[in-house]
């Protein structure tokens, strides 16, 4: 189901959120897949110790990306419709002129 408005917000510690954001989605997904470690507040942390929070954050990031994509597609569709509304009457007038000139 497309997400136009609602994003599932991860309820996590702001410092942990900042760490996740510094590493980025791709890195955190990679660390999660291979049960790696990352540096948080000056020490190495196993992904398994924050897995639930990381999954919630990744879900939030996915929702953000999906919302952006959904709005982009919606805007593209709206622009296409408005262009069609503007162009189709001109095309019909052109065809009508050609038909009338043939008679």
C-alpha positions as a printed NumPy array, in Angstrom:
array([[  0.   ,   0.   ,   0.   ],
       [  1.492,   3.348,  -0.991],
       [  2.532,   5.704,   1.799],
       [  1.453,   9.257,   1.037],
       [  1.53 ,  10.541,   4.596],
       [  2.293,   8.109,   7.433],
       [  5.825,   6.952,   8.238],
       [  6.427,   4.345,  10.931],
       [  8.706,   6.249,  13.302],
       [ 11.359,   4.238,  15.145],
       [ 11.308,   4.856,  18.889],
       [ 15.054,   4.779,  19.541],
       [ 17.632,   6.716,  21.502],
       [ 18.716,   9.903,  19.655],
       [ 22.41 ,   8.965,  19.975],
       [ 21.743,   5.548,  18.438],
       [ 19.698,   7.186,  15.661],
       [ 22.596,   9.534,  14.943],
       [ 25.014,   6.59 ,  14.777],
       [ 22.726,   4.705,  12.381],
       [ 22.409,   7.821,  10.219],
       [ 26.169,   8.33 ,  10.152],
       [ 26.711,   4.777,   8.919],
       [ 23.749,   4.907,   6.541],
       [ 21.16 ,   2.395,   5.442],
       [ 23.419,   0.292,   3.204],
       [ 26.136,  -0.157,   5.795],
       [ 23.694,  -0.982,   8.569],
       [ 21.902,  -3.519,   6.356],
       [ 25.256,  -5.106,   5.562],
       [ 26.252,  -5.246,   9.233],
       [ 22.882,  -6.759,  10.097],
       [ 23.214,  -9.424,   7.413],
       [ 26.642, -10.543,   8.576],
       [ 26.102,  -9.884,  12.288],
       [ 28.897,  -7.341,  12.299],
       [ 30.003,  -4.697,  14.74 ],
       [ 30.001,  -0.93 ,  14.561],
       [ 31.327,   1.895,  16.674],
       [ 28.754,   3.612,  18.908],
       [ 29.591,   6.093,  21.686],
       [ 33.257,   5.229,  21.447],
       [ 33.034,   1.454,  21.711],
       [ 32.353,  -1.445,  19.365],
       [ 28.77 ,  -2.659,  19.468],
       [ 27.451,  -5.941,  18.084],
       [ 24.504,  -5.488,  15.775],
       [ 22.688,  -8.269,  17.63 ],
       [ 22.499,  -6.093,  20.774],
       [ 20.516,  -3.392,  18.944],
       [ 18.828,  -5.546,  16.305],
       [ 15.234,  -4.61 ,  17.193],
       [ 16.079,  -0.909,  17.212],
       [ 18.022,  -1.226,  13.975],
       [ 15.145,  -3.043,  12.275],
       [ 12.743,  -0.323,  13.418],
       [ 15.098,   2.359,  12.067],
       [ 15.513,   0.525,   8.755],
       [ 11.718,   0.257,   8.477],
       [ 11.465,   4.005,   9.065],
       [ 14.061,   4.655,   6.365],
       [ 12.213,   2.35 ,   3.95 ],
       [  8.953,   4.208,   4.676],
       [ 10.666,   7.543,   3.994],
       [ 12.013,   6.312,   0.663],
       [  8.652,   4.789,  -0.27 ],
       [  6.83 ,   8.017,   0.631],
       [  9.231,  10.038,  -1.516],
       [  8.794,   7.626,  -4.439],
       [  5.002,   7.617,  -4.031],
       [  4.831,  11.425,  -4.067],
       [  7.164,  11.59 ,  -7.066],
       [  4.986,   9.175,  -9.028],
       [  1.851,  11.04 ,  -7.958],
       [  3.324,  14.342,  -9.153],
       [  4.43 ,  12.782, -12.449],
       [  0.91 ,  11.449, -12.998],
       [ -0.629,  14.838, -12.154],
       [  1.732,  16.653, -14.52 ],
       [  0.954,  14.15 , -17.277],
       [ -2.788,  14.68 , -16.778],
       [ -2.443,  18.484, -16.809],
       [ -0.316,  18.384, -19.964],
       [ -2.848,  16.082, -21.63 ],
       [ -5.688,  18.431, -20.651],
       [ -3.78 ,  21.306, -22.236],
       [ -2.528,  19.489, -25.357],
       [ -5.529,  17.357, -26.384],
       [ -7.816,  20.288, -27.285],
       [ -5.036,  21.729, -29.45 ],
       [ -4.645,  18.405, -31.243],
       [ -8.41 ,  18.176, -31.822],
       [ -8.492,  21.741, -33.196],
       [ -5.591,  20.919, -35.514],
       [ -7.309,  17.772, -36.799],
       [-10.567,  19.683, -37.214],
       [ -8.783,  22.366, -39.267],
       [ -7.237,  19.717, -41.499],
       [-10.592,  17.988, -42.025],
       [-12.353,  21.309, -42.756],
       [ -9.652,  22.371, -45.202],
       [-10.114,  19.115, -47.119],
       [-13.737,  19.913, -47.847]])
